[in-house]
């Protein structure tokens, strides 16, 4: 039995290692090519660069206006993340910890939205945003993301909050605390692992969001990082400066990679602790 378990451990290790290579190899290849000259790239994509050309990153930062795009992305992602995560936690608390008429109906409607493809709301959303004068506006994108609740995040955080003992609210109520004060002072701190998990997922989704900014933003100075790199890629058909493009891609990956490395423990804790009650 022990030998079979050890053999399966080896098999799973090999499978996971092979899977990791399929992810790491393309990233490593792009990083490798970003340090070449264009001449070296077109001569042989597998050749070793004679000199590591780190200036490609400086050129990409300046030519593609990555600094301005990063600031736009920081504003869009930062505000959407903070406000959106707080509202998700508040909604999850109301739907899982409070008893009121119509709660089950609201949950049913929310669950029903899982069967509706999000692309179907694209045209109505755009018409509404246009009529409100919120197109070509980062603030408009923030409002749309903050007010558009995600069912997945509600279910994830709601399941975590359900694992907290109900005696917490009862004790706070006896002490005279209001519902909102109970949420802020007791539930919010205790649910922090789940909230951090949702925040990390929201950050990755917002940072990598391309379609919505691409549709609503028409001014170059307001482009987020995803749209900015897309526009730079479209210009490649005229310039063919691929090594600088690769450098720009690596730069855009750095924030999300750093966030995941430093906060991956929260993802594991938030995903597992919410499944255990009591």
LINHU-V678951 format. One record per backbone hydrogen bond with DSSP energy under -1.0 kcal/mol. CO is the residue of the C=O (numbers start at 1). NH is the residue of the N-H. Records with the same first field share a line. If there is no record, write none. Layout:
BEGIN
CO->NH + NH
END
This chain:
BEGIN
1->5
2->6
3->7
4->8
5->9
6->10
7->11
8->12
9->13
10->14
11->15
12->16
13->17
14->18
15->19
16->20
17->21
18->22
20->24
21->25
24->28
25->29
26->30
27->31
28->32
29->33
30->34
33->36
35->53
37->41
38->42
39->43
40->44
44->47
52->54
53->56
54->57
55->59
56->60
57->61
58->62
59->63
60->64
61->66
65->69
66->70
67->71
68->72
69->73
70->74
71->75
72->76
73->77
74->78
75->79
76->80
77->81
78->82
79->83
80->84
81->85
82->86
83->87
84->88
85->89
86->90
87->91
88->92
89->93
90->94
91->95
92->96
93->97
100->103
102->106
103->107
104->108
105->109
106->110
107->111
108->112
109->113
111->114
112->115
113->116
117->120
118->121
119->122
121->125
122->126
123->127
124->128
125->129
126->130
127->131
128->132
129->134
130->133
137->141
138->142
139->143
140->144
141->145
142->146
143->147
144->148
147->149
150->154
151->155
152->156
153->157
154->158
155->159
156->160
157->161
158->162
160->163
161->164
165->168
166->170
167->171
168->172
169->173
170->174
171->175
172->177
173->176
178->182
179->183
180->184
181->185
182->186 + 187
183->188
186->190
187->191
189->192
191->195
192->196
193->197
194->198
195->199
196->200
197->201
198->202
199->203
200->204
201->205
202->206
203->207
204->208
210->214
211->215
212->216
213->217
216->136
219->222
220->223
224->228
225->229
226->230
227->231
228->232
229->233
230->234
231->235
233->236
235->238 + 239
236->240
240->242
241->245
242->246
243->247
244->248
245->249
246->250
247->251
248->252
249->253
250->254
253->257
254->258
255->259
256->260
257->261
258->262
259->263
263->267
264->268
265->269
266->270
267->271
268->272
269->273
272->275
273->276
END
